[in-house]
Amino acid sequence: MNDLRAERLQVMLSPEELATIDNFRFKHRMPTRAAAVRELLKFGLAAAGVDAAAGVKSSSFGVFGRGPDGHTQRDPESDTES
């Protein structure tokens, strides 16, 4: 686990909310629900005008990167997207 993610947040969702998150996740080819939720939180905070981490992209902390076709898996050996 990444040291920057030492806190666990449990959230109860309705079936419709979970389906919406899963649809977002699959559409953007994200590896996990947690990654999708983090990305949605980042988008929501940005829309509200909150700069959660100035100059830091969520892809800097995760196992995915964002390419022209959505999210892609990162190659840990070369730190490039595949």
C-alpha positions as CSV (number, residue, x, y, z in Angstrom):
1,M,0.0,0.0,0.0
2,N,1.2,3.5,-0.8
3,D,2.2,5.3,2.4
4,L,0.2,8.3,1.3
5,R,-3.0,6.1,1.5
6,A,-2.8,5.1,5.1
7,E,-6.4,6.0,5.9
8,R,-9.4,3.8,5.0
9,L,-12.7,5.4,4.2
10,Q,-15.8,3.2,4.2
11,V,-18.8,4.5,2.2
12,M,-22.2,3.0,1.9
13,L,-23.8,3.3,-1.5
14,S,-27.1,2.5,-3.1
15,P,-27.1,-0.1,-5.9
16,E,-27.6,2.8,-8.4
17,E,-24.7,4.7,-7.1
18,L,-22.4,1.7,-7.2
19,A,-23.6,0.9,-10.8
20,T,-22.7,4.5,-11.8
21,I,-19.2,4.2,-10.3
22,D,-18.7,0.8,-12.0
23,N,-19.9,2.3,-15.3
24,F,-17.4,5.2,-15.0
25,R,-14.6,2.7,-14.0
26,F,-15.2,0.4,-17.0
27,K,-15.7,3.3,-19.5
28,H,-12.3,4.7,-18.4
29,R,-10.6,1.3,-18.1
30,M,-9.7,1.9,-14.4
31,P,-8.2,-1.0,-12.5
32,T,-10.3,-0.8,-9.3
33,R,-13.4,0.8,-7.8
34,A,-11.1,2.6,-5.4
35,A,-9.2,4.2,-8.3
36,A,-12.5,5.3,-9.9
37,V,-13.7,6.8,-6.6
38,R,-10.4,8.7,-6.1
39,E,-10.7,10.1,-9.6
40,L,-14.3,11.1,-9.1
41,L,-13.4,12.8,-5.9
42,K,-10.6,14.7,-7.6
43,F,-13.1,15.8,-10.3
44,G,-15.6,16.8,-7.8
45,L,-13.2,18.8,-5.7
46,A,-11.8,20.5,-8.8
47,A,-15.4,21.4,-9.9
48,A,-16.0,22.9,-6.4
49,G,-12.8,25.0,-6.8
50,V,-10.8,23.0,-4.2
51,D,-7.2,22.3,-5.0
52,A,-6.6,19.1,-3.0
53,A,-2.9,18.7,-4.0
54,A,-1.5,21.6,-6.1
55,G,0.6,20.3,-9.0
56,V,0.0,16.6,-8.2
57,K,-2.0,14.4,-10.4
58,S,-3.9,11.4,-9.1
59,S,-2.0,9.2,-11.6
60,S,1.2,10.1,-9.7
61,F,0.0,8.1,-6.8
62,G,-1.7,5.2,-8.5
63,V,-1.2,2.2,-10.7
64,F,-2.9,3.8,-13.7
65,G,-2.1,6.7,-16.0
66,R,-4.3,8.7,-18.3
67,G,-3.8,8.5,-22.0
68,P,-5.9,9.8,-24.9
69,D,-8.2,6.8,-24.7
70,G,-8.7,6.9,-21.0
71,H,-6.7,5.2,-18.2
72,T,-4.0,2.8,-18.9
73,Q,-1.9,0.5,-16.8
74,R,1.5,1.8,-15.8
75,D,4.6,-0.3,-16.5
76,P,6.4,-0.2,-13.1
77,E,9.8,-1.2,-14.7
78,S,10.0,1.8,-17.0
79,D,7.3,4.1,-15.4
80,T,5.6,4.4,-18.7
81,E,2.0,3.7,-19.7
82,S,1.2,0.6,-21.8
